[in-house]
Amino acid sequence: ADTGLAPHGVAILHARGVHVQAGVLEISGVSVFRLDDTDHMILRVEAPRGRLGRGVWVLEDARTIRADHLPQPVGRFVMATDLTVTRVQESFASPDTLSVWALPGFIALLDRSGFSSIRHRLHFQSLLTLPILAGTMALVAAGFSMRPTRRGGVARMIFGGVASGFALFTISKVAAQFGESGAMPPLLAAWAPTGAGLCLAVSLLLHLEDG
């Protein structure tokens, strides 16, 4: 809200560059458009750089531009905000809303801007593992279902298949949590469950082949 100039006004901030370092969000090439409650512009602010402080935007070497007035240098310009670095980071698109083709470019953008790309990297690697994971699940199912029923133990076989699927699902979720927290590299968090499931499937099939 732009309470300084209009009780119900708004401010639109545009920045050409965004960078986060040591928990401080810095912006460059800043333009701020302050509008009244009827969406008419009452002030424009231009600044080469700025930063997000605690509850305020601080723009350095700023100048203000009003209608029918010459640009006026004001030095430091402070504007109230309810944004935080965390909220800005969370405002980026969720990994689920991006296609697999758009993810690499978006990850590169996050890295250049100084934002964390862990969630997007993990989601991208998880998408890459999906075909192999589907094949792994099919092999696990085959390992439990190809045993001749005349040998008995059908109930145990069904229980083993269900338990293996549940265990693989649980391991995948736990690994994803470790990956999102940064305790495990996204590449390892995405591929480790698939690798473990593949080893299980191959072991079952070899055991079945040996009789």
C-alpha contacts under 8 A as a table, 3 or more apart, distances in Angstrom:
res1	aa1	res2	aa2	distance
1	A	7	P	7.32
1	A	8	H	6.05
1	A	9	G	5.44
1	A	10	V	4.84
1	A	11	A	6.96
1	A	81	T	7.94
2	D	5	L	5.98
2	D	6	A	5.68
2	D	7	P	6.37
2	D	8	H	6.42
2	D	9	G	4.53
2	D	10	V	4.97
2	D	11	A	6.30
2	D	34	R	7.14
2	D	35	L	7.75
2	D	36	D	7.74
3	T	6	A	5.18
3	T	7	P	4.50
3	T	8	H	6.60
3	T	9	G	6.65
4	G	7	P	7.23
5	L	9	G	7.37
5	L	36	D	7.74
6	A	9	G	4.96
6	A	35	L	7.98
6	A	36	D	5.59
6	A	37	D	7.15
7	P	36	D	8.00
7	P	37	D	7.79
8	H	36	D	6.59
8	H	37	D	5.17
9	G	34	R	7.16
9	G	35	L	5.40
9	G	36	D	4.13
9	G	37	D	4.79
9	G	39	D	7.75
10	V	34	R	5.89
10	V	35	L	5.34
10	V	36	D	6.52
10	V	37	D	7.41
11	A	32	V	6.57
11	A	33	F	5.56
11	A	34	R	4.33
11	A	35	L	6.12
12	I	32	V	5.56
12	I	33	F	5.07
12	I	34	R	6.41
13	L	30	V	7.14
13	L	31	S	5.85
13	L	32	V	4.45
13	L	33	F	6.50
14	H	30	V	5.74
14	H	31	S	5.16
14	H	32	V	6.29
15	A	18	V	6.95
15	A	27	I	6.08
15	A	28	S	5.83
15	A	29	G	5.35
15	A	30	V	4.49
15	A	31	S	6.42
16	R	27	I	7.49
16	R	28	S	5.95
16	R	29	G	5.10
16	R	30	V	6.74
17	G	27	I	5.47
17	G	28	S	5.00
17	G	29	G	6.62
17	G	113	S	7.57
18	V	25	L	7.13
18	V	26	E	5.90
18	V	27	I	4.58
18	V	28	S	6.63
18	V	113	S	5.42
18	V	114	G	7.86
19	H	25	L	5.82
19	H	26	E	5.21
19	H	27	I	6.30
19	H	112	R	7.59
19	H	113	S	4.55
19	H	114	G	5.20
19	H	115	F	7.57
20	V	23	G	6.19
20	V	24	V	5.44
20	V	25	L	4.44
20	V	26	E	6.08
20	V	113	S	6.52
20	V	114	G	4.72
20	V	115	F	6.34
21	Q	24	V	5.34
21	Q	25	L	6.70
21	Q	26	E	7.93
21	Q	114	G	6.64
23	G	85	V	7.27
24	V	51	R	7.32
24	V	52	L	6.95
24	V	53	G	7.81
24	V	85	V	7.29
25	L	51	R	5.68
25	L	52	L	5.53
25	L	85	V	6.35
26	E	49	R	7.40
26	E	50	G	5.84
26	E	51	R	4.28
26	E	52	L	6.53
27	I	30	V	6.87
27	I	49	R	5.59
27	I	50	G	5.22
27	I	51	R	5.84
28	S	47	A	7.68
28	S	48	P	5.48
28	S	49	R	4.14
28	S	50	G	6.31
29	G	46	E	7.78
29	G	47	A	6.33
29	G	48	P	4.72
29	G	49	R	5.95
30	V	45	V	7.98
30	V	46	E	5.80
30	V	47	A	5.12
30	V	48	P	5.93
30	V	49	R	6.20
30	V	50	G	7.25
31	S	44	R	7.20
31	S	45	V	5.72
31	S	46	E	4.74
31	S	47	A	6.58
32	V	44	R	5.63
32	V	45	V	4.92
32	V	46	E	6.51
33	F	41	M	6.64
33	F	42	I	7.94
33	F	43	L	6.17
33	F	44	R	4.74
33	F	45	V	6.58
34	R	41	M	5.78
34	R	42	I	5.95
34	R	43	L	5.18
34	R	44	R	6.19
35	L	38	T	7.56
35	L	39	D	5.20
35	L	40	H	5.24
35	L	41	M	4.33
35	L	42	I	5.63
35	L	43	L	7.16
36	D	39	D	5.28
36	D	40	H	5.56
36	D	41	M	6.54
36	D	42	I	6.72
37	D	40	H	7.50
41	M	44	R	7.50
42	I	66	R	6.45
42	I	67	A	7.27
43	L	64	T	6.85
43	L	65	I	5.95
43	L	66	R	5.07
43	L	67	A	7.58
44	R	64	T	5.69
44	R	65	I	4.98
44	R	66	R	6.40
45	V	62	A	6.66
45	V	63	R	5.74
45	V	64	T	4.53
45	V	65	I	6.17
46	E	62	A	5.56
46	E	63	R	5.47
46	E	64	T	6.51
46	E	65	I	7.95
47	A	50	G	7.22
47	A	59	L	6.14
47	A	60	E	6.23
47	A	61	D	5.86
47	A	62	A	4.26
47	A	63	R	6.51
48	P	59	L	7.98
48	P	60	E	7.08
48	P	61	D	6.86
48	P	62	A	7.24
49	R	59	L	6.07
49	R	60	E	5.82
49	R	61	D	7.65
50	G	57	W	7.07
50	G	58	V	5.43
50	G	59	L	4.07
50	G	60	E	5.61
51	R	57	W	5.95
51	R	58	V	5.40
51	R	59	L	6.57
52	L	55	G	7.71
52	L	56	V	6.17
52	L	57	W	4.73
52	L	58	V	6.31
52	L	84	T	7.41
52	L	85	V	7.52
53	G	56	V	5.13
53	G	57	W	5.86
53	G	58	V	6.70
54	R	84	T	7.41
55	G	80	A	5.91
55	G	81	T	5.18
55	G	82	D	5.57
55	G	83	L	6.78
55	G	84	T	7.37
56	V	78	V	6.41
56	V	79	M	5.37
56	V	80	A	4.30
56	V	81	T	5.08
56	V	82	D	7.58
57	W	78	V	5.66
57	W	79	M	5.08
57	W	80	A	6.28
57	W	81	T	6.68
58	V	76	R	6.88
58	V	77	F	5.89
58	V	78	V	4.70
58	V	79	M	6.63
59	L	62	A	6.09
59	L	76	R	5.63
59	L	77	F	5.02
59	L	78	V	6.31
60	E	75	G	6.02
60	E	76	R	4.67
60	E	77	F	6.53
61	D	73	P	7.36
61	D	74	V	7.05
61	D	75	G	4.35
61	D	76	R	5.76
61	D	77	F	7.92
62	A	73	P	6.09
62	A	74	V	5.71
62	A	75	G	5.14
62	A	76	R	5.97
62	A	77	F	6.15
63	R	71	P	6.28
63	R	72	Q	5.25
63	R	73	P	4.06
63	R	74	V	5.29
63	R	75	G	6.92
64	T	71	P	5.64
64	T	72	Q	5.24
64	T	73	P	6.42
64	T	74	V	6.95
65	I	69	H	6.72
65	I	70	L	6.58
65	I	71	P	4.69
65	I	72	Q	6.52
66	R	69	H	5.30
66	R	70	L	7.30
66	R	71	P	7.30
74	V	77	F	6.73
83	L	87	R	6.16
83	L	88	V	6.86
84	T	87	R	5.19
84	T	88	V	6.27
85	V	88	V	5.13
85	V	89	Q	6.23
86	T	89	Q	5.11
86	T	90	E	6.17
87	R	90	E	5.01
87	R	91	S	6.09
88	V	91	S	5.12
88	V	92	F	7.12
89	Q	92	F	5.83
89	Q	115	F	6.76
89	Q	116	S	7.90
90	E	93	A	7.87
93	A	97	T	6.66
93	A	98	L	7.49
94	S	97	T	5.53
94	S	98	L	7.22
94	S	120	H	7.89
95	P	98	L	5.56
95	P	103	L	7.64
95	P	119	R	6.99
95	P	120	H	5.27
95	P	123	H	6.34
96	D	99	S	7.78
96	D	123	H	7.71
98	L	102	A	6.10
98	L	103	L	6.24
99	S	102	A	5.27
99	S	103	L	6.34
100	V	103	L	5.36
100	V	104	P	7.71
100	V	124	F	6.54
100	V	127	L	7.23
101	W	104	P	6.85
102	A	105	G	5.73
102	A	106	F	6.30
103	L	106	F	5.05
103	L	107	I	5.96
103	L	120	H	7.03
103	L	124	F	6.60
104	P	107	I	5.11
104	P	108	A	6.25
104	P	124	F	7.86
105	G	108	A	5.09
105	G	109	L	6.24
106	F	109	L	4.95
106	F	110	L	6.26
107	I	110	L	5.14
107	I	111	D	6.25
107	I	117	S	5.78
107	I	120	H	6.50
107	I	121	R	6.90
108	A	111	D	5.10
108	A	112	R	6.17
109	L	112	R	5.17
109	L	113	S	6.16
110	L	113	S	5.09
110	L	114	G	6.18
110	L	115	F	5.07
110	L	116	S	6.55
110	L	117	S	5.91
111	D	114	G	5.16
111	D	115	F	5.90
111	D	116	S	6.84
111	D	117	S	6.55
112	R	115	F	7.74
116	S	119	R	7.82
117	S	120	H	5.34
117	S	121	R	6.01
118	I	121	R	5.10
118	I	122	L	6.04
118	I	179	G	7.45
118	I	180	E	6.14
118	I	182	G	7.30
118	I	186	P	6.68
119	R	122	L	5.17
119	R	123	H	6.14
119	R	179	G	7.91
119	R	180	E	5.70
120	H	123	H	5.05
120	H	124	F	6.06
121	R	124	F	5.10
121	R	125	Q	6.20
121	R	186	P	6.19
121	R	187	L	7.80
122	L	125	Q	5.23
122	L	126	S	6.04
122	L	176	A	7.47
122	L	179	G	6.86
122	L	180	E	7.31
122	L	186	P	4.71
122	L	187	L	6.80
122	L	189	A	7.35
122	L	190	A	6.34
123	H	126	S	4.96
123	H	127	L	6.22
124	F	127	L	5.19
124	F	128	L	6.45
125	Q	128	L	5.01
125	Q	129	T	6.34
125	Q	186	P	7.24
125	Q	187	L	6.24
125	Q	190	A	5.76
125	Q	191	W	7.50
126	S	129	T	5.13
126	S	130	L	6.43
126	S	190	A	5.15
126	S	191	W	7.43
127	L	130	L	5.31
128	L	131	P	7.11
129	T	132	I	5.40
129	T	133	L	5.84
129	T	190	A	7.13
129	T	191	W	6.56
129	T	194	T	7.11
130	L	133	L	4.94
130	L	134	A	6.02
131	P	134	A	5.17
131	P	135	G	6.34
132	I	135	G	5.06
132	I	136	T	6.04
132	I	194	T	7.19
133	L	136	T	4.88
133	L	137	M	6.17
133	L	194	T	5.49
133	L	197	G	7.84
133	L	198	L	7.99
134	A	137	M	5.19
134	A	138	A	6.33
135	G	138	A	5.05
135	G	139	L	6.26
136	T	139	L	5.06
136	T	140	V	6.17
136	T	194	T	7.19
136	T	197	G	6.16
136	T	198	L	5.24
136	T	201	A	6.63
137	M	140	V	5.01
137	M	141	A	6.14
137	M	165	G	7.53
137	M	197	G	7.43
137	M	201	A	7.88
138	A	141	A	5.09
138	A	142	A	6.12
139	L	142	A	4.90
139	L	143	G	6.09
139	L	198	L	7.81
139	L	201	A	5.38
139	L	202	V	7.53
139	L	205	L	7.89
140	V	143	G	5.07
140	V	144	F	6.61
140	V	161	G	7.34
140	V	164	S	7.86
140	V	197	G	7.56
140	V	198	L	7.89
140	V	200	L	7.12
140	V	201	A	4.55
140	V	204	L	7.38
141	A	144	F	5.39
141	A	145	S	6.05
141	A	161	G	6.40
142	A	145	S	5.06
142	A	146	M	5.61
142	A	205	L	7.76
143	G	146	M	5.97
143	G	147	R	7.52
143	G	201	A	6.40
143	G	204	L	5.19
143	G	205	L	5.21
143	G	208	L	7.09
144	F	147	R	6.50
144	F	157	M	5.83
144	F	158	I	7.19
144	F	160	G	7.24
144	F	161	G	5.80
144	F	204	L	7.58
145	S	157	M	7.31
145	S	158	I	7.87
147	R	151	R	7.88
147	R	208	L	7.12
148	P	151	R	5.90
148	P	152	G	7.85
149	T	152	G	5.49
149	T	153	G	7.58
149	T	154	V	6.43
153	G	156	R	5.24
153	G	157	M	6.12
154	V	157	M	4.97
154	V	158	I	6.20
155	A	158	I	5.16
155	A	159	F	6.14
156	R	159	F	5.05
156	R	160	G	6.01
157	M	160	G	5.07
157	M	161	G	6.28
158	I	161	G	5.18
158	I	162	V	6.28
159	F	162	V	5.20
159	F	163	A	5.97
160	G	163	A	5.09
160	G	164	S	6.01
161	G	164	S	5.16
161	G	165	G	6.26
162	V	165	G	5.20
162	V	166	F	6.18
163	A	166	F	5.09
163	A	167	A	6.01
164	S	167	A	5.05
164	S	168	L	6.13
165	G	168	L	5.16
165	G	169	F	6.18
166	F	169	F	5.07
166	F	170	T	6.12
167	A	170	T	5.08
167	A	171	I	6.08
168	L	171	I	5.15
168	L	172	S	6.16
168	L	193	P	6.64
168	L	197	G	6.51
169	F	172	S	5.13
169	F	173	K	6.36
170	T	173	K	5.19
170	T	174	V	6.14
171	I	174	V	5.15
171	I	175	A	5.97
171	I	193	P	6.10
172	S	175	A	5.20
172	S	176	A	6.12
172	S	189	A	7.83
172	S	190	A	7.51
172	S	193	P	5.35
172	S	194	T	7.98
173	K	176	A	5.02
173	K	177	Q	6.31
174	V	177	Q	5.14
174	V	178	F	6.35
175	A	178	F	5.06
175	A	179	G	6.09
175	A	184	M	7.78
175	A	189	A	4.92
175	A	190	A	7.17
175	A	192	A	7.81
175	A	193	P	7.40
176	A	179	G	4.90
176	A	180	E	6.12
176	A	186	P	7.93
176	A	189	A	5.70
176	A	190	A	6.78
177	Q	180	E	5.16
177	Q	181	S	6.20
178	F	181	S	5.24
178	F	182	G	6.32
178	F	183	A	5.21
178	F	184	M	5.46
178	F	189	A	7.04
179	G	182	G	5.22
179	G	183	A	6.01
179	G	184	M	4.75
179	G	185	P	5.82
179	G	186	P	5.09
179	G	188	L	7.98
179	G	189	A	5.33
179	G	190	A	7.92
180	E	183	A	7.70
180	E	184	M	7.97
180	E	186	P	7.50
181	S	184	M	7.61
182	G	185	P	6.57
182	G	186	P	7.87
184	M	188	L	6.72
184	M	189	A	6.14
185	P	188	L	5.37
185	P	189	A	6.13
186	P	189	A	4.96
186	P	190	A	6.05
187	L	190	A	5.43
187	L	191	W	6.17
188	L	191	W	5.27
188	L	192	A	5.44
189	A	192	A	5.76
189	A	193	P	7.43
190	A	193	P	6.82
190	A	194	T	7.52
191	W	194	T	5.27
191	W	195	G	6.08
192	A	195	G	5.05
192	A	196	A	6.08
193	P	196	A	5.03
193	P	197	G	6.10
194	T	197	G	5.11
194	T	198	L	6.09
195	G	198	L	5.05
195	G	199	C	6.22
196	A	199	C	5.19
196	A	200	L	6.27
197	G	200	L	5.01
197	G	201	A	6.15
198	L	201	A	5.07
198	L	202	V	6.16
199	C	202	V	5.22
199	C	203	S	6.08
200	L	203	S	5.14
200	L	204	L	6.20
201	A	204	L	5.17
201	A	205	L	6.25
202	V	205	L	5.16
202	V	206	L	6.09
203	S	206	L	5.17
203	S	207	H	6.05
204	L	207	H	5.06
204	L	208	L	6.08
205	L	208	L	4.97
205	L	209	E	6.07
206	L	209	E	4.97
206	L	210	D	6.22
207	H	210	D	5.16
207	H	211	G	6.45
208	L	211	G	5.12
